Amino acid sequence: MKPAVFLILPLIMLSSACDTINQLFLKSAINSLHTSLSANIWQVLKFVLRLLKYPRVWFGFIFSLVSLCLWLYVLSQADLNLAFSLDSMHYIFIALSSKAFLREKVGIKRVSGTILIIIGITLVSLS
């Protein structure tokens, strides 16, 4: 492994963790609305305005901004090919956290796919 990977990997993991927290906040906010959207533009706007009243949405935005800042720093320090491949950790973090915090079902196909992603990340980081 290149020495740069040891410096970049924790930053990518932190960026992925922040993005995962962002997604959890947004998903939990949207789930709490218990509403369905239609193609009517006014209902969509009303829905978005209702959604913006939830603090979880704003916390999600904050974590998204932190993730973006970390990601921009990572891009300034690492090759895009390496950084983007390692950024696939999102899939792992989302699978684990959606099961743990949102009580979503994670089937055998998703577990198998996540294991393949872990193998792929490992291979890319060793190259």
Secondary structure, DSSP 8 states (H G I E B T S, - for coil): --HHHHHHHHHHHHHHHHHHHHHHHHHHHHHHH-----S-HHHHHHHHHHHTT-HHHHHHHHHHHHHHHHHHHHHHHS-HHHHHHHTTHHHHHHHHHHHHHS-----HHHHHHHHHHHHHHHHHHH-
